[in-house]
Amino acid sequence: MSNIRKTSGSRAVIYDLSSARARSTSATADPADKSGISDDARELSRARGAVDQAQDVRAERVAALRAQIARGEYRADPREVARKILERGI
């Protein structure tokens, strides 16, 4: 550590700030060092914004289905479930 030197007096060690600043400046000038948001993150952010802005038009339907399930009255049609899965590519 060539940038640290011992001194006498109340301070035992002094850090050489000028050389540290020079290293810091040269390190940040490297074009490989950069930060930013990836394209995937931007797309995810846009999708999240669209979901947040969308109206919950199915809230009543979901509430009705939950009530049917709670009462034990809900019966899913397995063929319809399979068809929807194939349609959506899930």
C-alpha positions in Angstrom: 0.0 0.0 0.0 2.1 2.8 -1.3 -0.5 5.5 -0.7 -0.4 5.1 3.1 2.5 6.7 5.1 3.2 6.9 8.8 3.6 10.3 10.4 4.4 11.6 13.8 2.0 13.5 16.0 -1.7 13.0 16.8 -2.4 11.3 13.5 -0.6 8.0 13.1 -1.6 7.3 9.4 -2.5 9.6 6.6 -4.2 8.3 3.5 -2.9 9.9 0.3 -6.2 11.1 -1.3 -4.6 12.5 -4.5 -3.5 9.0 -5.6 -6.8 7.5 -4.6 -8.7 10.0 -6.6 -6.5 9.4 -9.6 -7.2 5.7 -9.4 -10.9 6.3 -8.9 -11.1 8.6 -12.0 -9.3 6.1 -14.2 -11.4 3.2 -13.0 -14.7 5.0 -13.8 -13.5 5.9 -17.2 -13.4 2.3 -18.3 -16.3 1.8 -20.8 -16.8 -1.8 -19.5 -18.0 -0.3 -16.2 -21.5 0.9 -16.6 -24.9 0.5 -15.1 -28.3 0.6 -16.5 -31.6 -1.2 -17.0 -31.7 -4.2 -19.3 -34.3 -4.5 -22.1 -35.9 -7.3 -20.2 -36.3 -5.1 -17.1 -37.8 -2.3 -19.2 -40.3 -4.8 -20.8 -41.2 -6.2 -17.4 -41.7 -2.6 -16.1 -44.0 -1.8 -19.0 -46.0 -5.0 -18.4 -46.3 -4.3 -14.7 -47.6 -0.8 -15.5 -50.2 -2.2 -17.9 -51.4 -4.6 -15.2 -51.5 -1.9 -12.6 -53.6 0.3 -14.9 -56.0 -2.4 -16.1 -59.4 -2.5 -14.5 -60.4 -5.6 -12.6 -63.4 -6.4 -14.8 -63.5 -10.0 -13.6 -63.7 -9.2 -9.9 -67.4 -10.1 -9.7 -66.8 -13.4 -11.6 -63.9 -14.3 -9.2 -66.0 -13.5 -6.2 -68.9 -15.7 -7.5 -66.5 -18.6 -8.2 -64.9 -18.3 -4.7 -68.4 -18.5 -3.2 -69.3 -21.6 -5.3 -66.0 -23.3 -4.2 -66.6 -22.4 -0.6 -70.1 -24.0 -0.8 -68.8 -27.0 -2.6 -70.9 -26.3 -5.6 -68.2 -25.6 -8.2 -67.6 -28.3 -10.8 -65.0 -27.6 -13.5 -65.5 -29.2 -16.9 -62.2 -31.1 -17.5 -62.6 -30.9 -21.3 -63.0 -27.1 -21.1 -60.0 -26.8 -18.8 -57.9 -28.9 -21.2 -59.1 -26.8 -24.2 -58.2 -23.5 -22.5 -54.8 -24.8 -21.5 -54.0 -25.9 -25.1 -55.3 -22.5 -26.5 -53.1 -20.5 -24.2 -50.1 -22.7 -24.5 -49.7 -23.1 -20.8 
